[in-house]
């Protein structure tokens, strides 16, 4: 048997309405005051109400931080951690998108250490344990509730990652109620983001294993089967629940078999042009798949019929080509932007983007084919 290791979140609760149980889960652990990390829109939409009501029923005090920004800036995270420390919280909860969940992970660590955030950037550099942590995603995309990763925007545009097992929460809460009514554009972008996680985990050059492979394929089946219903019938709780499950399984896969060039080329789009992460991935995905084809054709051919069943029975080459073609069509079919020019990118920006993509060495070492500046520039050019 091939040697491998596998880590994931300790417990998962998948249940409609499960958010209301977070308070009692924390109370059972002896917690008395929770830091509740979210963004203003989650509060406005009432998506935090069930969790906050549950805290009150369980007798927990709550301090709320609702100023989470997309692509979490380092300064915001440090400010939130300082406020939470002054509030003397003893546990951390987040109900929100990937940015809120990533912020909550780092706050849970920072509150229990004197280590500086700047000393945590990289892999396995977090020194101490964290406070109790529960995460409930409001989008089916990032898989952050089951990954040991937080992405931080440092300076004005550069993104860095903290990767450490301490960032895995005690509980991941999958509550389909939190995603009902999510706009189609967000549902589509986050759904394709989750697909990218599964595809890149399955083709990862490093740490790919039998468990991550099984999770990636099951994730793609759930996501591919349900993404259209979730986008076009936003009240479909079954489809929403299956998307959440698919996103989580993809998260478990890429937390162990890391993502690669799609994410490396997507990060500069978020950093410089503030393109949402899921959309950034979707915009470059077909062209990275095309670039990787010489090294990954057999693996792409294996995955293609799972997402696009009409490719079943075709030759290996045709199935692999069909995967690229399928993703070229899927985004526009779901109403997404499909060209970099639509998000403000011009030819003049391509050298800067390619240079920044090559800085993502943590990701590029996982790509099945070696990425170069020229190749990155060409991919961006094709995506224009």
C-alpha positions in Angstrom: 0.0 0.0 0.0 1.2 3.5 -0.9 2.2 5.6 2.1 0.2 8.8 2.8 -1.2 10.9 5.6 -4.6 12.5 5.8 -6.0 15.2 8.1 -9.4 16.9 8.3 -11.9 18.6 10.6 -12.6 16.7 13.8 -16.5 16.7 13.5 -19.1 17.6 10.9 -22.7 18.3 11.5 -24.8 18.4 8.3 -28.4 19.2 9.0 -30.9 21.9 8.0 -31.1 24.3 10.8 -27.9 23.1 12.4 -26.6 26.6 12.9 -28.9 27.0 15.9 -27.0 24.2 17.7 -23.6 26.0 17.8 -24.2 27.5 21.2 -24.9 24.3 22.9 -21.9 22.6 21.3 -19.7 25.4 22.7 -21.4 25.4 26.1 -20.8 21.6 26.3 -17.1 22.4 26.0 -17.2 24.9 28.9 -17.1 28.0 26.7 -18.5 31.2 28.2 -18.0 34.0 25.7 -17.7 33.6 21.9 -16.2 35.8 19.3 -18.6 35.8 16.4 -16.9 36.6 13.1 -18.9 37.5 10.0 -19.6 40.4 7.6 -22.2 43.1 7.6 -24.3 41.5 4.8 -24.7 38.2 6.7 -26.1 40.2 9.6 -28.4 42.2 7.4 -29.8 39.2 5.6 -30.5 37.5 9.0 -28.2 34.5 8.3 -26.6 34.9 11.7 -29.9 35.0 13.6 -30.2 31.3 14.3 -26.6 31.1 15.6 -27.1 34.2 17.8 -30.4 32.9 19.2 -28.7 29.6 20.0 -26.0 31.4 21.9 -28.6 33.1 24.1 -30.4 29.9 24.8 -27.1 28.2 25.8 -26.3 31.1 28.1 -23.2 32.3 26.1 -22.1 35.9 25.9 -21.2 37.0 22.4 -18.9 39.6 21.0 -19.6 40.2 17.3 -17.1 41.4 14.7 -18.9 42.1 11.4 -16.3 44.1 9.5 -14.7 41.2 7.6 -13.6 42.3 4.1 -13.1 40.2 1.0 -9.6 38.9 0.5 -8.9 39.5 4.3 -6.3 42.2 4.8 -3.6 41.6 7.4 -4.4 44.8 9.2 -8.1 43.9 9.6 -7.3 40.5 11.0 -4.9 41.9 13.5 -7.4 44.6 14.6 -10.1 42.0 15.0 -7.8 39.8 17.1 -6.8 42.8 19.3 -10.5 43.6 19.9 -11.4 40.0 20.7 -8.5 39.7 23.2 -9.8 42.8 25.0 -13.2 41.2 25.1 -11.7 38.1 26.8 -13.4 35.6 24.5 -12.7 31.9 25.0 -14.0 30.5 21.7 -14.5 31.6 18.1 -17.4 31.0 15.7 -17.8 32.1 12.1 -21.0 32.1 10.0 -20.0 33.5 6.6 -18.1 33.1 3.3 -14.5 32.0 2.9 -13.1 35.4 4.0 -15.0 35.3 7.3 -14.0 31.6 8.0 -10.3 32.3 7.1 -10.3 35.3 9.4 -11.9 33.3 12.3 -9.3 30.6 12.0 -6.5 33.1 12.4 -8.2 34.9 15.3 -8.6 31.6 17.1 -4.9 31.0 16.8 -3.7 34.6 17.6 -5.8 34.7 20.8 -3.9 31.8 22.2 -0.3 32.7 21.4 2.3 35.5 21.5 3.5 34.5 18.0 3.2 37.2 15.3 1.0 36.6 12.3 3.9 37.5 10.0 5.8 34.5 11.5 3.0 32.1 10.6 3.1 32.6 6.8 4.1 29.4 5.2 3.5 25.7 6.0 3.5 24.3 9.5 4.9 27.4 11.2 2.1 28.0 13.7 3.6 27.2 17.1 0.7 27.0 19.5 -2.8 25.5 19.8 -5.9 27.6 19.1 -9.1 28.4 21.0 -12.2 26.2 20.3 -13.5 27.0 16.8 -16.7 26.3 14.9 -17.2 27.3 11.3 -20.5 27.4 9.3 -20.1 28.3 5.6 -22.8 30.4 3.8 -21.5 29.6 0.3 -20.8 26.2 -1.2 -17.3 26.9 -2.6 -14.3 27.6 -0.5 -14.3 24.4 1.7 -12.6 26.6 4.3 -14.5 24.8 7.1 -12.3 21.7 6.5 -9.0 23.1 5.4 -6.0 24.0 7.5 -5.4 27.1 5.3 -6.1 30.9 5.7 -5.3 33.3 2.9 -4.3 36.8 3.8 -3.8 39.9 1.7 -0.5 41.6 2.7 0.4 45.1 1.7 -1.8 46.2 -1.2 -2.2 43.1 -3.3 0.0 40.2 -2.5 -1.6 37.1 -0.9 0.1 34.8 1.6 -1.1 31.7 3.2 -1.0 30.3 6.7 -1.1 26.5 6.4 -1.1 24.5 9.7 -3.3 21.8 11.3 -4.3 24.1 14.1 -6.5 25.9 11.6 -8.8 22.9 11.3 -11.9 23.7 13.4 -13.6 21.4 16.0 -16.8 21.4 14.0 -17.9 22.2 10.5 -21.6 23.0 10.3 -23.3 22.4 7.0 -26.7 24.1 7.1 -28.5 24.4 3.7 -30.7 27.2 5.2 -27.6 29.5 5.1 -27.3 29.2 1.3 -31.0 29.4 0.3 -31.5 32.5 -1.8 -27.9 33.1 -2.5 -27.6 35.0 -5.8 -27.1 32.9 -8.9 -23.8 34.6 -9.7 -22.3 33.9 -6.3 -23.7 30.3 -6.4 -22.1 29.7 -9.8 -18.7 31.2 -8.9 -18.4 29.4 -5.6 -19.6 26.2 -7.1 -17.0 26.3 -9.8 -14.4 27.2 -7.2 -15.3 24.0 -5.4 -14.9 22.1 -8.7 -11.5 23.6 -9.1 -10.5 22.4 -5.7 -11.5 18.8 -6.6 -9.9 18.8 -10.0 -6.6 20.3 -8.7 -6.5 17.8 -5.8 -7.1 14.9 -8.1 -4.2 16.0 -10.4 -1.9 17.4 -7.7 1.8 16.5 -8.3 2.4 16.2 -4.6 0.5 14.3 -1.8 -2.3 13.0 -4.0 -3.6 9.8 -2.4 -6.4 7.3 -2.6 -8.5 9.1 0.0 -8.2 12.5 -1.6 -9.0 10.9 -5.0 -12.2 9.4 -3.7 -13.3 12.6 -2.1 -12.5 14.6 -5.2 -14.5 12.4 -7.5 -17.5 12.3 -5.1 -17.3 16.1 -4.8 -17.4 16.5 -8.6 -20.4 14.2 -8.9 -22.4 16.2 -6.3 -21.3 19.6 -7.6 -21.8 18.8 -11.3 -25.2 17.3 -10.7 -26.6 20.1 -8.6 -25.0 23.4 -9.7 -27.6 24.3 -12.3 -30.5 23.6 -10.0 -28.8 25.6 -7.2 -28.3 28.5 -9.6 -31.7 28.5 -11.3 -33.9 27.3 -8.4 -32.4 29.1 -5.4 -35.0 27.8 -2.9 -34.1 24.1 -3.7 -32.8 23.0 -0.3 -31.8 19.5 -1.6 -29.6 21.0 -4.3 -28.2 23.6 -1.8 -27.4 20.8 0.7 -25.7 18.7 -2.0 -23.6 21.6 -3.1 -22.5 22.3 0.5 -21.5 18.6 0.9 -19.7 18.6 -2.4 -17.8 21.8 -1.5 -16.8 20.2 1.9 -15.6 17.0 0.3 -13.6 19.0 -2.3 -12.1 21.0 0.7 -11.1 17.8 2.4 -9.4 16.6 -0.8 -7.4 19.7 -1.5 -6.5 20.2 2.2 -4.4 17.0 1.7 -3.6 17.0 -2.0 -2.9 20.8 -2.5 -4.2 23.0 -5.3 -1.9 24.3 -8.1 -1.7 26.6 -11.1 -5.4 27.6 -11.4 -5.2 29.1 -7.9 -1.8 30.6 -8.5 -3.1 32.5 -11.5 -6.3 33.4 -9.8 -4.8 35.1 -6.7 -3.3 38.1 -8.6 -6.7 38.8 -10.1 -8.1 39.0 -6.7 -5.2 41.0 -5.3 -5.0 43.6 -8.1 -8.6 43.8 -9.5 -10.6 42.6 -6.5 -12.2 39.8 -8.5 -14.1 37.4 -6.2 -12.0 34.3 -5.7 -14.4 31.8 -7.3 -14.8 34.0 -10.4 -11.0 34.4 -10.7 -10.6 30.6 -10.7 -13.4 30.2 -13.3 -11.8 32.8 -15.6 -8.5 31.0 -15.9 -9.6 27.4 -15.4 -10.1 26.3 -19.0 -6.8 27.7 -20.1 -4.8 26.1 -17.3 -6.5 22.8 -18.1 -5.4 23.2 -21.7 -1.8 24.0 -20.6 -1.7 21.0 -18.3 -3.0 18.6 -20.9 0.3 17.0 -21.9 0.8 15.9 -18.2 -2.7 15.3 -17.1 -4.8 14.1 -20.0 -5.5 10.6 -18.5 -6.6 12.2 -15.2 -8.8 14.8 -16.9 -10.3 12.1 -19.0 -11.2 10.2 -15.8 -12.9 13.2 -14.3 -14.7 14.6 -17.4 -17.7 12.2 -17.5 -18.4 12.8 -13.8 -19.1 16.5 -14.5 -20.3 16.2 -18.1 -22.0 12.8 -18.5 -22.3 13.1 -22.2 -18.6 12.5 -22.5 -18.9 8.9 -21.2 -17.7 6.3 -23.7 -15.6 8.7 -25.7 -11.9 8.2 -26.2 -9.4 9.4 -23.6 -8.3 12.4 -25.7 -11.9 13.4 -26.5 -13.0 13.2 -22.8 -10.0 15.3 -21.8 -10.8 17.9 -24.5 -14.4 17.8 -23.5 -13.5 18.8 -20.0 -11.9 22.0 -21.3 -14.8 22.7 -23.6 -17.3 22.0 -20.9 -15.9 24.6 -18.6 -15.6 27.1 -21.4 -19.4 26.8 -21.7 -20.5 26.2 -18.1 -19.6 29.7 -16.7 -21.5 31.6 -19.4 -24.4 29.1 -19.2 -24.7 30.0 -15.5 -24.6 33.7 -16.2 -21.0 34.3 -15.2 -18.5 36.7 -16.8 -16.1 34.7 -19.0 -13.4 37.1 -20.1 -10.7 39.0 -18.1 -11.6 42.2 -20.0 -15.0 42.1 -18.3 -13.3 42.5 -14.9 -11.0 45.3 -16.0 -7.9 43.5 -17.1 -6.1 44.7 -20.2 -3.0 43.5 -22.2 -0.9 46.0 -20.3 -1.6 44.2 -17.1 -0.5 40.7 -18.2 3.2 41.0 -17.4 2.4 42.1 -13.8 -0.1 39.3 -13.4 2.3 36.7 -14.8 5.1 37.9 -12.5 2.8 37.7 -9.5 1.5 34.3 -10.4 5.1 32.9 -10.5 5.5 34.1 -6.9 2.9 31.5 -5.8 5.6 28.8 -5.4 3.6 27.1 -2.6 1.0 26.3 -5.2 3.0 25.9 -8.4 5.0 23.0 -7.0 1.8 21.0 -7.0 1.0 21.6 -10.7 1.3 18.5 -13.0 3.2 20.6 -15.5 5.9 23.2 -14.7 4.6 26.7 -15.0 6.8 29.4 -16.6 6.4 33.2 -16.9 5.8 32.7 -20.7 3.1 30.1 -20.0 1.4 32.2 -17.4 1.4 35.2 -19.7 -0.1 33.1 -22.5 -2.8 31.7 -20.3 -3.9 35.2 -19.2 -3.7 36.3 -22.8 -6.1 33.5 -23.9 -8.4 34.4 -21.0 -8.7 38.1 -22.1 
